[in-house]
Amino acid sequence: MGGFRSADVQQLLHNKFVVILGDSIQRSVYKDLVKFLQTDSFLTFNQLKHRGEFIFENDVLIEGGQHEEMHNGTTYREVRQYRSGHHLVRFYFLTRVYSTYLESILSDFQSGPQPDVLMINSCVWDVNRYGDHHLEAYKTTLDLLFLRLKEVLTPHCLILWTTTMPVGYKDDEIPMFQTPPQNVRMDMVMGNFYSSTLADFHKVDVLDMHYHFRHDLRHRWVDAIHWNFLAHRKYTQILLSRIAMAWDVEPPKDNLPEGSVHLVAPHPVAPCPELRPPRPEQELYTQGAVYMPGYTSFDGSDISAVSGVPCPGNDTNDNLISSDAVSPFASDSLILSADLIPGYFSPPRGSWKMRRPRSLKPRAGWRHPYR
């Protein structure tokens, strides 16, 4: 990852047309890039939270958003554009990776200027809003997407497919309490596997953001999906480094901006004193019947390789996540789940009290993690 400053970004993207397509996370990627083109400062909380606003950091809302009715349906549209004397950045909001709406976007490229860089990701909406056979439909639409991109865009356009960043789930989304059983995190992992495999087959560059952010869960918001300003600046640095590499430009490395040290190396972790055997409510996970959060397995077959549960504060087997102090960001740490079940419980809005499933009684000596 390079250490880009605003002046470096302006020089790298001089006279370039950059297009970003995707969901609300991609909107934040667009916003951070637009702000980075003008200043070294980070996005504010309100800038990350707001959507569909008429103006953001000298850009303009072209279509959808507050021009129309604001809603959370699959027909929501938002097109934004930032334009300066030597830079053009555009964002299209997608609720599905391939659709008639995407064809209208491709027709814009055919009739107007062709992008120099096109970055696209769509997964969260695809696997949650379009029926029970979402993963099969997702694979089909992905194949159509990559075929159409190759047909419409010129060979000099750098196409970047980014995998979905790690997601958690809230207490009502835990697989063992759902009817029928679902697992959002597993769907994201499977979706990333399909998309990266198909992108590689079609000779499209892949940026594995799930890999890059697997140890940065402390920078995820409590909704278990969106991320804070530090994570998005790291995202932008990775994106710019890949663009520089593709254009045979040496990225700056000696001027990392202040605060980026928190995003470069994981915190050290004290060794776990002992591994406790799984409790009855965890057997569903260790037997492989349900995907166990934090374990990098697609089918659950190798989950039982670790007997017991990971140390508090660790999200994966490699023990690289530290247990930070109480934070407003989401985490998959067992500390935040009260050590009752592997996974993520979100606190209610405006309160730091932990919600527990009524069917699980606390063990003797159980103490609230925030007291």
Helices and strands as residue ranges (DSSP letters): H 6-12, E 16-22, H 24-36, H 45-49, E 60-64, G 65-67, E 78-83, E 87-93, H 100-111, E 117-120, H 134-152, E 158-162, G 171-173, G 175-177, H 184-201, E 205-207, H 209-212, G 217-219, H 229-246, H 261-264, G 280-282, H 283-286, G 303-305
